[in-house]
Amino acid sequence: MTDPGQDTAEQEQQPAPPAERHSTGPGIAGARAARATGLIVTLVLGGLTALPPLSMDMYLPALPEVTGALHSPAATVQLTLTACLLGMALGQLVVGPMSDKWGRRRPLLAGMAVYVVATAACALAPNAGLLIGFRLVQGLAGAAGIVIARAVVRDLYDGVAMARFFSTLMLISGVAPVVAPLIGGQILRLTDWRGVFVVLTVVGLLLTLAVWRFLYETLPPERRQAGGLGATLRAMGALLSDRVFTGYMLAGGFAFAALFAYISASPFVVQDIYGASPQTFSLLFGLNSIGLVLVGQINGKLLVGRVSLDKALAVGLVVIALAAAALLLMASGVFGKAGLVPIAGGLFVLMSAMGLAMPNTNAQALMRSRDAAGSASALLGTSTFLLGALASPLVGIAGEGTAVPMAVVQLVCALASAACFLGLCRPWQKRD
């Protein structure tokens, strides 16, 4: 295996050879046709990777309203986020290997169709229990978009080109967390929380149609994995036995857990503790997402090819840890009573640094595997969402009147991410 951290990466590698398309949609060679319609395919892949933030963030301003409407405590309503994340984690373990065996298009279209139905059911849920159940199904089905989008990128690109494409996807998918809370806040001005899921249903339907029309098959039959469950488990076992792959997987997963601690707690921290309106919360959330997108573009346009991916990743992890430490000091009153502005500033820095951590961990890990990109993508996504799902309930342990639990979880996750990167990836060593 090549060493993604050594800059063979100082110069951009060429995209992987195009895969021939075989009777899965109109056109000629799949990857060649995908590049010919590059902007459209990039937008579709960006839409698929935007599905998780759309599903999560558009709903965030409504969390306090859902608590009252369904007569459930905040901790129970937060489980609707955890259920969706858990579904996305487990669904990727199924869909990723399926896409290695049957190609990318069929599992993706099936998953998107179920996502649309489950999201519509969320809009009709009469109580918190059923809403949690429907959100679980929504996550299981929505996992298809996440895992297969990464696998398609791995089919088409390699090396630094792949890292740059991930940064481009971050620009597109990063628009989702910018606009989603703003849309959610405006929807709440016109209707109640159920309207949020109606809008998500329409978005899912449009994205399904775009996949059917524009996304070609990128995995030809000769490169598909044979065998059943045993072959899948062996492929995943081989990936997990790769210390470097596992290091990047866990580093990215813990970094996302720090991010999701913010996603889960911020509606209550910003609105209930610091008294912001749903619209103000949506604006602040959008600004933080803009920071993430801008740093992601700096990573893809300026750093990749000039600075090793490992160095950029290390800087991102250091900044995340420092921001989390500063948030903990402010939330615990070390500097006196902190207002909304300094807390929002710390969250902005933490979110922005994710633009260095997330695309580089994905690219580095996927470069360790080409023949089982779906399984590798599934492991990356599953670990990310499982760790995020575990972080979600922890932020409410000390009650709803303090931001300390959120900051503690963020700092612990940031330190764990850095430890996995240093201890397992060992970026100073030459790799096989």
C-alpha positions as CSV (number, residue, x, y, z in Angstrom):
1,M,0.0,0.0,0.0
2,T,1.2,3.5,-0.7
3,D,1.8,6.0,2.0
4,P,-0.8,8.7,1.8
5,G,1.0,10.9,4.3
6,Q,4.3,11.1,2.4
7,D,3.7,13.6,-0.3
8,T,3.6,11.5,-3.3
9,A,1.0,13.9,-2.3
10,E,3.1,16.9,-2.9
11,Q,2.0,16.5,-6.5
12,E,-1.5,15.7,-7.6
13,Q,-2.0,12.1,-8.6
14,Q,-4.2,11.4,-11.6
15,P,-7.8,10.1,-11.1
16,A,-8.2,6.4,-11.0
17,P,-8.8,4.8,-14.4
18,P,-12.5,5.0,-15.4
19,A,-14.6,2.0,-14.7
20,E,-16.8,0.7,-17.5
21,R,-20.5,1.0,-17.0
22,H,-22.6,-2.1,-17.4
23,S,-26.3,-1.9,-18.0
24,T,-27.2,0.2,-15.0
25,G,-28.3,3.4,-16.6
26,P,-28.0,5.3,-19.9
27,G,-24.7,6.2,-21.4
28,I,-21.3,4.7,-22.2
29,A,-18.4,4.3,-19.8
30,G,-19.7,5.1,-16.3
31,A,-16.7,6.9,-14.7
32,R,-15.9,8.5,-18.1
33,A,-19.5,9.7,-18.4
34,A,-19.5,10.8,-14.8
35,R,-16.5,13.0,-15.5
36,A,-18.2,14.3,-18.7
37,T,-21.1,15.5,-16.6
38,G,-18.7,16.4,-13.8
39,L,-20.5,19.4,-12.3
40,I,-23.8,17.6,-12.1
41,V,-22.3,14.4,-10.6
42,T,-20.4,16.5,-8.1
43,L,-23.6,18.2,-7.1
44,V,-25.4,14.9,-6.7
45,L,-22.6,13.5,-4.6
46,G,-22.6,16.7,-2.6
47,G,-26.3,16.3,-2.1
48,L,-25.8,12.8,-0.8
49,T,-23.2,13.9,1.7
50,A,-25.4,16.8,2.7
51,L,-28.2,14.5,3.7
52,P,-27.0,13.9,7.3
53,P,-26.6,17.6,8.1
54,L,-29.9,18.3,6.4
55,S,-31.6,15.6,8.4
56,M,-30.0,16.8,11.7
57,D,-29.6,20.6,11.4
58,M,-33.0,21.6,9.9
59,Y,-34.6,19.9,12.9
60,L,-32.4,21.5,15.5
61,P,-34.3,24.7,16.1
62,A,-37.4,22.7,16.6
63,L,-36.0,20.5,19.5
64,P,-37.4,22.7,22.3
65,E,-40.8,22.8,20.6
66,V,-40.8,19.1,20.1
67,T,-40.1,18.7,23.9
68,G,-43.3,20.6,24.6
69,A,-45.5,19.3,21.8
70,L,-44.9,15.6,22.6
71,H,-44.7,16.2,26.4
72,S,-41.3,14.6,26.7
73,P,-38.2,15.6,28.5
74,A,-35.2,17.1,26.6
75,A,-33.2,14.0,27.2
76,T,-35.8,11.9,25.4
77,V,-36.1,14.3,22.5
78,Q,-32.4,14.3,22.1
79,L,-32.7,10.5,21.5
80,T,-34.4,11.3,18.2
81,L,-30.9,12.7,17.1
82,T,-29.2,9.6,18.6
83,A,-31.6,7.2,16.9
84,C,-30.9,8.8,13.5
85,L,-27.2,8.7,14.0
86,L,-27.3,5.1,15.2
87,G,-29.3,4.2,12.1
88,M,-26.8,5.9,9.8
89,A,-24.0,4.1,11.6
90,L,-25.5,0.6,11.4
91,G,-27.0,1.1,7.9
92,Q,-23.5,1.8,6.5
93,L,-22.3,-1.6,7.6
94,V,-24.9,-3.2,5.5
95,V,-25.0,-0.9,2.5
96,G,-21.3,-0.4,2.1
97,P,-20.5,-4.1,1.5
98,M,-23.7,-4.4,-0.6
99,S,-22.3,-1.7,-3.0
100,D,-19.0,-3.6,-3.3
101,K,-21.0,-6.7,-4.3
102,W,-23.8,-5.3,-6.5
103,G,-22.5,-2.0,-7.6
104,R,-23.3,1.5,-6.4
105,R,-26.6,2.5,-8.1
106,R,-29.0,-0.2,-7.0
107,P,-28.4,-0.1,-3.2
108,L,-28.3,3.7,-3.3
109,L,-31.7,4.0,-5.1
110,A,-33.3,1.5,-2.7
111,G,-31.9,3.3,0.3
112,M,-33.1,6.7,-0.9
113,A,-36.6,5.4,-1.5
114,V,-36.9,4.1,2.0
115,Y,-35.5,7.4,3.4
116,V,-38.3,9.3,1.7
117,V,-41.0,7.1,3.2
118,A,-39.4,7.1,6.7
119,T,-39.1,10.9,6.7
120,A,-42.7,11.3,5.8
121,A,-43.6,9.0,8.7
122,C,-41.6,11.2,11.0
123,A,-43.9,14.1,10.1
124,L,-46.9,12.1,11.2
125,A,-45.4,10.6,14.5
126,P,-47.9,11.0,17.3
127,N,-45.4,10.6,20.2
128,A,-41.7,10.6,21.0
129,G,-41.4,6.8,21.0
130,L,-42.6,6.5,17.4
131,L,-40.6,9.5,16.3
132,I,-37.5,7.9,17.7
133,G,-38.3,4.7,15.8
134,F,-39.0,6.5,12.5
135,R,-35.8,8.5,12.9
136,L,-33.9,5.2,13.3
137,V,-35.3,3.9,10.0
138,Q,-34.6,7.3,8.4
139,G,-31.0,7.0,9.5
140,L,-30.7,3.3,8.3
141,A,-31.9,4.3,4.9
142,G,-30.1,7.6,4.6
143,A,-26.8,5.7,5.3
144,A,-26.9,4.6,1.7
145,G,-26.2,8.1,0.5
146,I,-23.3,8.7,2.8
147,V,-21.4,5.5,2.3
148,I,-21.9,5.2,-1.4
149,A,-20.9,8.8,-2.1
150,R,-17.5,8.2,-0.5
151,A,-17.2,4.9,-2.4
152,V,-17.9,6.6,-5.7
153,V,-15.2,9.2,-5.0
154,R,-12.8,6.3,-4.3
155,D,-13.8,4.6,-7.5
156,L,-13.0,7.8,-9.5
157,Y,-10.0,9.4,-7.8
158,D,-6.8,8.6,-6.0
159,G,-4.2,10.4,-3.9
160,V,-4.2,14.1,-3.6
161,A,-6.9,14.4,-6.3
162,M,-9.2,12.5,-3.9
163,A,-8.4,14.8,-1.0
164,R,-9.2,17.8,-3.1
165,F,-12.5,16.3,-4.3
166,F,-13.5,15.6,-0.6
167,S,-12.8,19.3,0.1
168,T,-15.0,20.2,-2.9
169,L,-17.7,18.0,-1.5
170,M,-17.3,19.8,1.8
171,L,-18.0,23.1,0.0
172,I,-21.3,21.7,-1.4
173,S,-22.4,19.6,1.6
174,G,-21.3,22.5,3.9
175,V,-24.0,24.7,2.5
176,A,-26.5,22.3,4.1
177,P,-25.6,23.1,7.7
178,V,-25.5,26.8,6.8
179,V,-29.0,26.9,5.3
180,A,-30.7,24.1,7.1
181,P,-31.1,25.7,10.6
182,L,-32.1,29.0,8.8
183,I,-34.7,27.1,6.8
184,G,-35.8,25.2,9.9
185,G,-36.1,28.5,11.9
186,Q,-38.2,30.0,9.1
187,I,-40.4,26.9,8.8
188,L,-41.1,27.2,12.5
189,R,-42.4,30.8,11.8
190,L,-44.9,29.3,9.4
191,T,-45.8,26.0,10.8
192,D,-44.7,23.6,13.6
193,W,-41.9,21.0,13.8
194,R,-43.8,18.5,11.6
195,G,-43.3,20.9,8.6
196,V,-39.6,20.4,8.9
197,F,-40.0,16.7,8.1
198,V,-42.3,17.5,5.2
199,V,-39.6,19.7,3.7
200,L,-37.0,16.9,4.3
201,T,-39.3,14.5,2.5
202,V,-39.4,16.7,-0.6
203,V,-35.6,17.1,-0.5
204,G,-35.2,13.4,-0.3
205,L,-37.5,12.8,-3.2
206,L,-35.7,15.3,-5.4
207,L,-32.3,13.8,-4.5
208,T,-33.6,10.3,-5.3
209,L,-34.7,11.5,-8.8
210,A,-31.3,13.2,-9.3
211,V,-29.5,10.0,-8.5
212,W,-31.7,7.9,-10.8
213,R,-31.1,10.4,-13.7
214,F,-27.5,11.5,-13.4
215,L,-25.4,9.1,-11.2
216,Y,-23.8,6.4,-13.4
217,E,-22.4,3.1,-12.1
218,T,-18.7,3.5,-11.2
219,L,-17.9,-0.1,-10.1
220,P,-17.8,-2.6,-13.0
221,P,-18.6,-6.2,-12.5
222,E,-15.0,-7.4,-12.7
223,R,-14.1,-5.2,-9.7
224,R,-17.0,-6.3,-7.5
225,Q,-16.6,-8.5,-4.4
226,A,-17.7,-12.1,-4.7
227,G,-18.9,-14.1,-1.7
228,G,-21.4,-13.6,1.1
229,L,-21.2,-12.5,4.7
230,G,-17.9,-14.4,5.2
231,A,-16.2,-12.5,2.5
232,T,-17.5,-9.2,3.8
233,L,-16.3,-9.9,7.3
234,R,-12.8,-10.9,6.0
235,A,-12.6,-7.7,4.0
236,M,-13.5,-5.6,7.0
237,G,-11.2,-7.6,9.2
238,A,-8.3,-6.9,6.8
239,L,-9.1,-3.2,7.0
240,L,-9.3,-3.1,10.7
241,S,-6.0,-5.1,11.0
242,D,-4.3,-2.2,9.2
243,R,-3.1,0.0,12.1
244,V,-2.9,3.1,10.0
245,F,-6.4,2.8,8.5
246,T,-7.8,2.2,12.0
247,G,-6.0,5.2,13.3
248,Y,-7.4,7.5,10.7
249,M,-10.9,5.9,11.2
250,L,-10.8,6.5,15.0
251,A,-9.3,10.0,14.7
252,G,-12.0,11.1,12.3
253,G,-14.7,9.4,14.5
254,F,-13.7,11.1,17.7
255,A,-13.4,14.5,15.9
256,F,-16.9,14.1,14.6
257,A,-18.1,13.1,18.1
258,A,-16.7,16.5,19.4
259,L,-18.7,18.1,16.5
260,F,-21.8,16.2,17.3
261,A,-21.6,17.1,21.0
262,Y,-22.0,20.7,19.8
263,I,-24.8,19.8,17.4
264,S,-26.8,17.9,20.1
265,A,-26.3,20.4,22.9
266,S,-26.2,23.8,21.1
267,P,-30.0,24.3,20.7
268,F,-30.3,24.1,24.5
269,V,-27.1,25.9,25.3
270,V,-27.6,28.8,23.0
271,Q,-31.4,29.2,23.4
272,D,-32.2,28.0,26.9
273,I,-29.0,29.0,28.8
274,Y,-28.1,32.1,26.8
275,G,-31.6,33.2,25.8
276,A,-31.2,33.3,22.0
277,S,-34.2,33.0,19.8
278,P,-34.5,30.1,17.3
279,Q,-33.6,32.5,14.5
280,T,-30.5,33.8,16.3
281,F,-29.5,30.2,17.0
282,S,-29.9,29.4,13.3
283,L,-27.8,32.4,12.3
284,L,-25.0,31.4,14.7
285,F,-25.1,27.8,13.5
286,G,-24.9,29.0,9.9
287,L,-21.9,31.2,10.7
288,N,-20.1,28.3,12.3
289,S,-20.9,26.1,9.2
290,I,-19.5,28.9,7.0
291,G,-16.3,28.7,9.0
292,L,-16.1,24.9,8.4
293,V,-16.6,25.4,4.7
294,L,-14.1,28.1,4.3
295,V,-11.4,26.2,6.1
296,G,-12.2,23.1,4.1
297,Q,-11.7,25.1,0.9
298,I,-8.4,26.5,2.2
299,N,-7.4,22.9,2.8
300,G,-8.4,21.7,-0.7
301,K,-7.3,24.7,-2.7
302,L,-4.2,25.9,-0.9
303,L,-2.8,23.3,1.4
304,V,-3.3,20.0,-0.4
305,G,-0.4,19.4,-2.7
306,R,1.8,21.9,-0.8
307,V,1.5,20.6,2.8
308,S,1.3,16.9,3.7
309,L,-2.2,15.8,4.6
310,D,-0.9,14.6,8.0
311,K,0.4,18.1,8.8
312,A,-2.8,19.8,7.9
313,L,-4.7,17.1,9.9
314,A,-2.4,17.7,13.0
315,V,-3.1,21.4,12.9
316,G,-6.8,20.8,12.8
317,L,-6.8,18.5,15.7
318,V,-4.6,20.9,17.8
319,V,-7.0,23.8,17.2
320,I,-10.1,21.6,18.0
321,A,-8.5,20.6,21.3
322,L,-7.6,24.2,22.2
323,A,-11.1,25.5,21.3
324,A,-12.7,22.8,23.4
325,A,-10.4,23.6,26.4
326,A,-11.3,27.3,26.1
327,L,-15.0,26.5,26.0
328,L,-14.7,24.4,29.1
329,L,-12.9,27.2,31.0
330,M,-15.5,29.7,30.0
331,A,-18.5,27.4,30.7
332,S,-17.1,26.6,34.2
333,G,-16.7,30.2,35.1
334,V,-13.0,30.4,35.3
335,F,-13.0,33.8,33.5
336,G,-16.2,34.9,35.2
337,K,-19.7,34.6,33.8
338,A,-19.3,34.2,30.0
339,G,-21.9,35.6,27.7
340,L,-23.1,34.3,24.4
341,V,-20.5,36.1,22.3
342,P,-17.3,34.4,23.7
343,I,-19.1,31.0,23.8
344,A,-20.2,31.5,20.2
345,G,-16.6,32.5,19.3
346,G,-15.2,29.3,20.8
347,L,-17.7,27.2,19.0
348,F,-16.9,29.0,15.7
349,V,-13.2,28.1,16.1
350,L,-14.0,24.5,16.9
351,M,-16.3,24.1,14.0
352,S,-14.0,25.8,11.5
353,A,-11.1,23.4,12.4
354,M,-13.2,20.5,11.4
355,G,-12.5,21.7,7.8
356,L,-9.0,20.4,8.3
357,A,-9.8,17.2,10.2
358,M,-12.7,15.7,8.3
359,P,-11.6,15.6,4.6
360,N,-8.1,14.6,5.5
361,T,-9.0,11.7,7.7
362,N,-11.4,10.4,5.1
363,A,-8.9,10.7,2.2
364,Q,-6.0,9.2,4.2
365,A,-8.1,6.2,5.3
366,L,-9.6,5.5,1.9
367,M,-6.2,5.6,0.3
368,R,-5.4,2.5,2.3
369,S,-8.0,0.5,0.3
370,R,-9.1,0.5,-3.3
371,D,-10.6,-2.9,-3.8
372,A,-13.1,-2.7,-1.0
373,A,-14.0,1.0,-1.0
374,G,-17.6,0.3,0.0
375,S,-16.5,-1.7,3.1
376,A,-13.9,0.9,4.0
377,S,-16.4,3.7,3.6
378,A,-18.8,1.7,5.8
379,L,-16.3,1.3,8.6
380,L,-15.4,5.0,8.4
381,G,-19.1,6.1,8.5
382,T,-20.1,3.6,11.2
383,S,-17.4,4.5,13.6
384,T,-18.1,8.2,13.0
385,F,-21.8,8.0,13.7
386,L,-21.5,5.5,16.5
387,L,-19.1,7.8,18.4
388,G,-21.4,10.7,17.6
389,A,-24.4,8.8,18.9
390,L,-22.6,8.1,22.1
391,A,-21.6,11.7,22.6
392,S,-25.2,12.9,22.2
393,P,-26.7,11.8,25.5
394,L,-23.5,12.6,27.5
395,V,-23.9,16.3,26.9
396,G,-27.1,16.3,29.0
397,I,-25.8,14.4,32.0
398,A,-25.5,17.4,34.3
399,G,-28.9,18.9,33.3
400,E,-29.9,21.6,30.9
401,G,-28.6,24.6,32.9
402,T,-24.9,24.4,32.1
403,A,-22.7,24.2,29.1
404,V,-20.0,22.3,31.0
405,P,-21.0,18.8,29.9
406,M,-20.9,19.8,26.3
407,A,-17.4,21.3,26.7
408,V,-16.1,18.3,28.6
409,V,-17.3,15.8,26.0
410,Q,-15.8,18.0,23.3
411,L,-12.4,18.1,25.0
412,V,-12.3,14.4,25.8
413,C,-13.2,13.6,22.2
414,A,-10.6,16.0,20.8
415,L,-7.8,14.5,23.0
416,A,-8.9,10.9,22.0
417,S,-8.8,11.9,18.3
418,A,-5.2,13.3,18.7
419,A,-4.1,10.2,20.6
420,C,-5.4,7.8,17.9
421,F,-3.7,9.9,15.2
422,L,-0.4,9.9,17.0
423,G,-0.5,6.4,18.5
424,L,-1.8,4.5,15.5
425,C,-1.1,6.5,12.4
426,R,2.4,7.5,13.6
427,P,2.8,10.2,10.9
428,W,6.5,10.6,11.4
429,Q,7.1,7.0,10.3
430,K,7.5,5.8,6.7
431,R,4.7,3.5,5.7
432,D,4.3,0.5,3.5
